[in-house]
């Protein structure tokens, strides 16, 4: 079984998270259809704004690989 990647600092839930990106998928597709450079820039910006949120309490989750995440998981 694979180790979870994220842990919630509020409820200590480990496992699946809700992934949310800023921006719009429709705008991204439109920019790619019109021009390559703006589409690429917009796609890179959207990838940089990806956040993972807890399914139960909707708090931003943290990585289990970091020191705070390891303390929460007991690893």
HELIX and SHEET records of a PDB file:
HELIX    1   1 UNK A   25  UNK A   34  1                                  10    
HELIX    2   2 UNK A   36  UNK A   48  1                                  13    
HELIX    3   3 UNK A   67  UNK A   73  1                                   7    
SHEET    1   A 2 UNK A   6  UNK A   8  0                                        
SHEET    2   A 2 UNK A  61  UNK A  63 -1                                        
SHEET    1   B 2 UNK A  17  UNK A  20  0                                        
SHEET    2   B 2 UNK A  51  UNK A  54 -1                                        
END                                                                             
